[in-house]
Amino acid sequence: MVDNLLHKHEVNVLKALISANGRLSYEELLKKSGLSKDSLNWAINSLKEKGAVKVKESKQEIVQISEEGMAYAKQGLPEERLMQRLESSGSLALGELKTKEDQLGLQWLKAKGLAKLENGRLVLAKREPIQAGEALRQLAKNAGAFSELKQSMPDAIKELVSRHLVSVSERREIEIVELTEQGKAMASQGSAEIVQLTSSMLKEGSWRGKTFAPYNLSAKVEPASPAREHLLRRIINRIRLAYLGMGFEEVEGPIVEPAFWVFDYLFVPQDHPARDVQDTFFVESPSHAELEEKELANHIGRVHERSWHLKWQEEIASQVVLRPHTTSVSGRFIYRIMHDLNKNPNAYSLPIKLFTIGRVFRNENIDYKHLADFYQTDGIIIGKDLTLSELFDTLIKLYKALGIEVKFKPSYFPFVEPGVEVDAKLGDEWLEMGGAGVIRREVTGSRHKNIRVLAWGLGIERIALAENKSIGSIAHLYNPSLGWLRKYSLG
């Protein structure tokens, strides 16, 4: 191997530049060198690293509209269509907003301050054009208008990109290649006879006596992108390991539930605001499910009527919903275990420690700490003479395993007494992570006064926010950008 030898493609490029007084456009160089685009690009970049050429590049933004975006460009954004309905009817009952498009329109109108709820009906708060819709239609007609729209409607363009209706990528292209003085000197060097050593050369011995191209050990290479664990999956697995290390057992439950397990069993009254359509996703078909535990349902109904002074209705309890929390899973296991303990106090070896991790769904206004579809973890401890001390100790240890500082403050949740809010340190602020407390006897149905249940429900994505201060929004955890995912999935 001779260090000052060039690759034959590099020599071709230098000779072409010398014959043209040291300056050529990319297209001219492509013709004069006789190289393919891939070979020419490699040769230019290699010569640039060696200081033999200078390169002038142009930057171009490539705009693409998604299939969903093209549909909205023709039909109008969900919030535009919902606004038109409100303008013609004056108001709409929430029960009329059943489709996914209606729900999206509702969320965006409320987020933009264009609509509000009054007495269970949606009404316009103000009338103004929705710039995102106008920008989308202009882009659909002419993608070249992107640069102008980015200046005139910057917020609309950001919104379209964040909603994945429009994607923008950057492409750099070589425009001009110029020869340097160092390049002129290098042009007189010969080219290597062997650029790549093959197995046949080794077998036949044809490599003997030949000149080899040098290896450039400092050459820049594309970053390796091996498979790695997604950031959110990694956090979930760390939480799981933390629980298991503390002696907990993992359990699971249904995502689609009767409202009974989501609300009624957890002592949430049937007129509670959380049961409204603006907070909970109700399943359209089937809209109701049979309550299998009739005896339990009747007992819970009597407890509700005695405590909340409202007639309990099985019709409401049997409504099918997407679970808004994983506490419904805890509720099912509390019932089974306490039912057995009421029959036989020695049915289990106490304490029992259970946890669950799963997806939950809430009809939320989306912001940096709220999503409509996210993950939650619930935990319970069933044991004798348990107090808030054991609860605080457990949660402090759980979060310490994740490197997060937490504090507690009194709060109200229908199914615990006393109840606390769990807050985590996020920079100079404290972020609410979830709720915890001692499960009420109305829920546990325990006949043994010394057997208590400690419980908590915590947001997984919020743990990611508290753990990694550089993540500005939990929506980023669902970012489809490979560059972002590769950056934050390291570790």
C-alpha positions in Angstrom: 0.0 0.0 0.0 1.3 3.4 -1.0 -0.1 6.3 1.0 -0.1 9.0 -1.7 -2.0 7.0 -4.3 -5.5 8.1 -5.1 -8.5 6.0 -6.1 -9.0 6.0 -9.9 -12.4 7.8 -9.5 -10.6 10.6 -7.6 -8.1 10.9 -10.4 -10.9 11.1 -13.0 -12.5 14.0 -11.0 -9.3 15.9 -10.6 -8.4 15.6 -14.3 -11.8 16.7 -15.4 -11.5 19.8 -13.1 -8.0 20.7 -14.4 -9.3 20.5 -18.0 -12.0 23.0 -17.1 -9.8 25.5 -15.3 -10.6 24.1 -11.9 -14.4 24.7 -11.7 -17.4 22.7 -12.9 -21.0 22.3 -12.0 -22.1 18.9 -10.8 -23.8 18.1 -14.1 -20.8 19.1 -16.1 -18.5 17.1 -13.9 -20.8 14.1 -14.2 -20.4 14.2 -18.0 -16.7 14.9 -18.1 -15.7 12.3 -15.5 -17.7 9.5 -17.1 -18.6 8.3 -13.6 -22.0 7.2 -12.2 -23.7 9.5 -9.7 -22.8 7.2 -6.8 -19.1 6.9 -7.8 -18.9 10.7 -8.5 -20.5 11.5 -5.1 -18.1 9.2 -3.3 -15.1 10.7 -5.2 -16.1 14.3 -4.5 -16.7 13.7 -0.8 -13.4 11.8 -0.5 -11.5 14.6 -2.2 -13.2 17.2 -0.1 -12.0 15.4 3.1 -8.5 15.5 1.7 -8.7 19.2 0.9 -8.4 18.7 -2.8 -11.7 20.3 -3.7 -14.2 22.8 -2.4 -17.9 22.1 -2.7 -20.9 24.5 -2.9 -24.2 22.8 -1.9 -27.8 23.8 -2.2 -30.4 23.0 0.4 -33.9 22.0 -0.7 -37.0 21.2 1.5 -39.1 18.3 0.3 -42.7 18.6 1.3 -45.1 15.6 1.3 -48.8 15.5 2.3 -50.0 12.3 3.9 -52.9 10.4 2.6 -55.0 11.7 5.6 -53.8 15.2 4.8 -54.9 15.0 1.1 -58.3 13.8 2.3 -58.6 16.8 4.6 -57.4 19.1 1.9 -60.5 18.1 -0.2 -63.1 17.7 2.6 -61.8 20.2 5.2 -60.1 19.5 8.6 -62.4 17.8 11.2 -62.6 21.1 13.2 -63.6 23.1 10.0 -66.4 20.7 9.3 -67.6 20.7 12.9 -67.4 24.5 12.9 -69.7 24.6 9.8 -72.2 22.4 11.6 -72.1 24.7 14.6 -72.5 27.8 12.5 -75.6 26.3 10.9 -77.2 24.8 14.0 -76.0 27.1 16.7 -75.1 24.3 19.1 -74.7 20.5 19.2 -75.3 18.0 22.0 -72.2 16.0 23.0 -74.2 12.8 22.3 -74.4 13.9 18.7 -70.6 13.8 18.3 -70.1 10.1 17.9 -67.6 9.6 15.0 -63.8 9.8 15.3 -63.9 12.9 13.0 -66.3 14.6 15.4 -64.1 13.8 18.4 -61.1 15.1 16.6 -62.9 18.2 15.6 -64.1 18.8 19.2 -60.6 18.4 20.6 -59.1 20.9 18.1 -61.9 23.4 18.3 -61.5 23.4 22.1 -57.7 23.5 21.9 -57.9 26.6 19.6 -60.4 28.3 21.8 -63.0 28.3 19.0 -65.7 26.3 20.8 -66.8 25.7 24.4 -69.2 23.6 26.4 -72.3 25.1 27.8 -74.9 23.0 29.7 -73.7 19.8 28.0 -73.8 21.4 24.5 -71.0 22.5 22.2 -71.2 26.1 21.0 -68.9 28.5 19.1 -66.8 30.7 21.3 -65.6 32.8 18.4 -65.6 32.8 14.6 -62.3 33.0 12.8 -60.7 31.2 9.8 -58.7 28.1 10.6 -55.3 28.8 9.1 -54.1 25.2 9.2 -56.9 24.2 6.8 -56.1 27.1 4.4 -52.4 26.2 4.4 -53.1 22.6 3.8 -55.3 23.4 0.8 -52.6 25.7 -0.7 -50.0 23.0 -0.3 -52.2 20.4 -1.9 -52.4 22.6 -5.0 -48.8 23.7 -5.0 -46.1 22.1 -2.7 -43.8 24.9 -4.0 -45.7 27.4 -1.9 -44.2 25.9 1.3 -41.5 28.5 1.8 -43.9 31.3 1.4 -46.4 29.7 3.8 -43.7 29.0 6.3 -43.2 32.8 6.5 -46.8 33.9 6.3 -48.5 31.1 8.4 -45.7 29.7 10.6 -48.0 28.4 13.3 -50.3 26.7 10.8 -47.4 24.9 9.2 -46.1 23.7 12.6 -49.5 22.4 13.4 -49.8 20.5 10.1 -46.4 18.9 10.7 -47.2 18.0 14.4 -50.4 16.4 13.2 -48.4 14.3 10.7 -50.6 15.7 7.9 -47.5 17.2 6.3 -43.9 16.0 6.4 -40.8 18.1 5.6 -37.4 16.6 4.8 -34.2 18.3 3.8 -32.2 17.3 0.7 -28.7 18.7 0.0 -27.4 18.7 -3.5 -23.9 19.5 -4.8 -24.0 22.5 -7.2 -20.4 23.5 -7.9 -17.0 21.7 -7.4 -13.8 23.7 -7.4 -10.2 22.5 -7.4 -7.8 23.7 -4.7 -4.1 24.2 -4.9 -3.6 21.0 -2.9 -5.9 19.2 -5.5 -3.7 20.4 -8.4 -0.7 18.9 -6.7 -2.5 15.7 -5.9 -3.6 15.3 -9.6 -0.1 14.3 -10.6 -0.1 11.3 -8.3 -0.9 7.9 -9.8 -4.0 5.8 -9.0 -4.0 2.6 -7.1 -4.3 -0.7 -9.0 -6.3 -2.4 -6.2 -9.1 -0.5 -4.5 -10.9 -3.5 -3.0 -9.3 -6.8 -2.1 -11.5 -9.8 -3.0 -11.4 -13.4 -2.1 -10.6 -14.4 -5.7 -7.5 -12.2 -5.6 -6.4 -13.9 -2.4 -6.9 -17.3 -3.9 -5.2 -16.6 -7.2 -2.5 -14.4 -5.7 -3.1 -11.7 -8.3 -2.7 -9.0 -5.6 1.1 -9.6 -5.5 3.2 -6.8 -6.8 0.2 -4.4 -7.1 -0.4 -1.0 -5.6 -3.2 -0.7 -3.0 -5.4 2.3 -2.3 -4.7 3.6 1.3 -7.2 3.1 4.1 -8.5 6.3 5.5 -9.1 5.5 9.1 -10.4 9.0 9.9 -13.0 9.0 7.2 -16.6 9.8 8.2 -19.0 7.0 8.0 -22.8 6.7 8.3 -23.8 6.1 12.0 -24.7 2.5 12.7 -28.4 2.0 13.4 -28.8 -1.4 15.0 -32.1 -2.4 16.5 -32.6 -1.0 20.0 -35.4 -0.8 22.6 -37.9 2.0 22.1 -37.6 4.7 24.9 -41.2 4.1 26.1 -40.7 0.3 26.1 -37.5 0.7 28.0 -39.2 2.8 30.7 -42.0 0.3 31.0 -39.5 -2.6 31.4 -37.6 -0.6 34.0 -40.8 0.0 36.0 -41.6 -3.7 35.7 -38.2 -4.7 37.0 -38.5 -2.2 39.9 -41.8 -3.8 40.9 -40.5 -7.3 40.6 -37.5 -6.4 42.6 -39.8 -5.3 45.4 -41.7 -8.6 45.4 -44.7 -7.6 43.3 -46.5 -10.0 40.9 -47.8 -8.7 37.5 -51.4 -9.1 36.6 -53.5 -8.1 33.6 -57.1 -7.1 32.7 -59.4 -6.1 29.8 -59.0 -2.8 27.9 -62.8 -2.7 27.1 -64.8 -2.9 30.3 -68.3 -2.4 31.6 -68.5 1.0 33.4 -69.2 -1.1 36.6 -65.6 -2.1 37.0 -64.3 1.3 35.8 -66.5 3.4 38.0 -69.2 1.8 40.1 -67.1 -0.8 41.9 -64.6 2.0 42.6 -67.2 4.0 44.4 -67.5 6.6 41.7 -71.1 8.0 41.8 -73.2 7.6 38.6 -73.5 11.4 38.2 -69.7 12.0 38.5 -68.3 14.3 35.7 -65.7 11.7 34.8 -68.4 9.5 33.4 -69.4 12.1 30.8 -68.6 11.7 27.1 -66.1 14.5 27.2 -64.0 12.5 29.6 -64.6 8.9 28.7 -64.7 7.0 25.5 -68.0 5.0 25.2 -68.1 2.0 22.9 -70.9 2.3 20.3 -71.2 -1.5 19.6 -71.8 -3.3 21.8 -73.0 -0.3 23.9 -73.8 -2.5 27.0 -72.5 -5.7 28.6 -74.1 -8.1 31.0 -72.8 -7.8 34.5 -71.8 -11.3 35.5 -71.3 -10.8 39.2 -75.0 -10.1 39.9 -74.7 -10.4 43.7 -71.8 -8.0 43.7 -73.6 -5.6 41.4 -76.6 -5.5 43.7 -74.4 -5.0 46.8 -72.6 -2.1 45.1 -75.9 -0.6 44.0 -77.1 -0.6 47.6 -73.8 0.9 48.8 -74.1 3.7 46.2 -77.7 4.5 47.1 -76.9 4.6 50.8 -73.8 6.7 50.4 -74.6 8.9 47.4 -78.4 9.2 47.9 -79.0 8.5 44.2 -80.9 5.7 42.7 -78.3 3.2 41.3 -79.0 2.1 37.7 -77.7 -1.2 36.2 -78.3 0.3 32.8 -75.5 2.9 33.5 -73.2 0.4 35.1 -73.4 -1.9 32.1 -72.3 0.7 29.6 -69.2 -0.4 27.7 -66.2 1.9 27.8 -62.5 2.0 27.0 -60.9 1.9 30.4 -59.7 5.4 31.4 -57.3 3.9 34.1 -55.8 0.6 35.0 -57.4 0.7 38.4 -60.2 -1.4 36.9 -57.6 -4.2 36.8 -56.8 -3.6 40.5 -60.5 -3.5 41.3 -61.1 -7.0 39.8 -58.3 -8.5 41.9 -59.2 -6.7 45.1 -62.7 -8.2 44.7 -61.5 -11.8 44.1 -59.0 -11.7 46.9 -61.2 -10.0 49.5 -64.1 -12.4 48.6 -61.8 -15.3 49.4 -60.5 -13.7 52.6 -64.0 -13.0 53.8 -64.7 -16.7 53.6 -61.3 -17.8 54.9 -58.9 -15.3 56.6 -56.1 -17.8 55.9 -56.8 -18.2 52.2 -53.7 -16.2 51.3 -50.3 -15.5 52.8 -50.4 -11.7 53.4 -49.2 -9.2 52.3 -50.2 -9.7 48.6 -48.4 -7.3 46.2 -49.8 -6.9 42.6 -49.1 -4.5 39.8 -50.3 -3.9 36.3 -49.0 -1.9 33.3 -51.3 -1.2 30.3 -52.9 1.3 27.9 -55.7 3.5 29.0 -57.9 6.0 27.1 -59.3 9.4 28.0 -61.0 12.1 26.0 -58.4 14.7 26.9 -57.3 18.0 25.3 -53.9 17.1 24.0 -50.9 19.1 25.4 -47.4 18.4 26.6 -48.6 16.3 29.5 -51.9 14.9 28.2 -52.8 12.3 25.5 -56.0 10.5 24.6 -54.2 7.1 24.5 -51.4 6.5 27.0 -49.9 4.0 29.5 -50.5 3.7 33.2 -49.4 1.5 36.0 -51.4 0.5 39.0 -50.2 -1.2 42.1 -51.9 -2.7 45.2 -50.8 -4.1 48.5 -53.3 -6.2 50.5 -52.2 -6.8 54.1 -52.8 -6.5 57.8 -52.7 -3.1 59.6 -51.3 -1.3 56.6 -51.0 2.5 56.8 -49.9 5.5 54.6 -46.4 4.9 55.9 -46.1 1.7 54.0 -47.6 3.3 50.9 -45.2 6.3 51.0 -42.2 3.9 51.6 -43.2 1.7 48.6 -43.7 4.6 46.2 -40.5 6.4 47.3 -38.6 3.1 46.6 -40.3 2.6 43.3 -39.4 6.1 42.0 -35.9 5.9 43.5 -35.3 2.9 41.3 -36.1 5.2 38.4 -34.0 8.0 39.7 -36.9 10.3 40.4 -37.6 12.4 43.5 -41.3 12.5 44.6 -43.4 14.2 47.2 -47.0 13.6 48.4 -49.9 16.0 49.2 -53.5 15.4 50.3 -56.0 14.9 47.5 -59.5 13.4 46.9 -60.3 10.3 44.9 -63.7 8.6 45.4 -62.3 5.1 46.1 -59.6 5.9 48.6 -59.6 7.5 52.1 -57.2 9.1 52.9 -56.0 10.0 49.4 -52.8 11.6 48.2 -51.4 13.1 45.0 -48.0 11.9 43.9 -45.8 14.6 42.4 -42.4 14.2 40.8 -39.6 16.8 40.4 -39.3 18.1 36.8 -36.5 20.7 36.8 -37.7 23.5 39.0 -41.3 22.4 38.9 -43.4 19.5 40.3 -45.4 17.4 37.9 -48.5 15.4 39.0 -47.8 11.7 38.4 -51.0 10.2 39.7 -53.0 9.3 42.8 -52.7 6.9 45.7 -54.3 6.1 49.0 -56.0 3.5 51.2 -58.9 1.8 49.4 -62.2 2.5 51.1 -64.1 -0.3 52.8 -67.0 0.3 50.5 -64.8 -0.9 47.7 -63.0 -3.8 49.5 -66.0 -5.1 51.2 -63.7 -6.4 53.9 -65.2 -8.0 57.0 -61.8 -7.9 58.7 -61.0 -4.4 60.0 -57.3 -5.0 60.2 -57.0 -6.1 56.5 -56.5 -3.0 54.3 -55.6 -2.3 50.7 -53.0 0.3 49.6 -53.3 1.4 46.0 -51.9 3.8 43.4 -52.2 4.7 39.8 -49.3 6.5 37.9 -48.7 7.8 34.4 -45.9 6.0 32.5 -45.3 8.8 29.9 -45.1 11.4 32.7 -42.3 9.2 34.3 -40.4 9.7 31.0 -40.8 13.4 31.3 -39.5 13.4 34.9 -36.7 11.0 34.0 -35.5 12.8 30.9 -35.7 16.6 31.2 -34.8 17.1 27.5 -38.2 15.6 26.4 -40.6 18.5 26.2 -43.9 16.6 25.7 -45.2 13.1 26.2 -46.4 13.2 22.6 -42.7 13.1 21.6 -42.7 9.5 22.9 -44.8 8.6 19.8 -42.6 10.6 17.4 -42.3 8.6 14.1 -38.9 10.3 13.3 -36.2 7.7 13.1 -33.6 10.3 14.0 -35.4 11.2 17.2 -36.1 7.6 18.2 -32.4 6.6 17.6 -31.3 9.6 19.7 -33.6 9.0 22.7 -33.6 5.2 22.6 -29.9 5.0 23.4 -28.9 3.8 26.8 
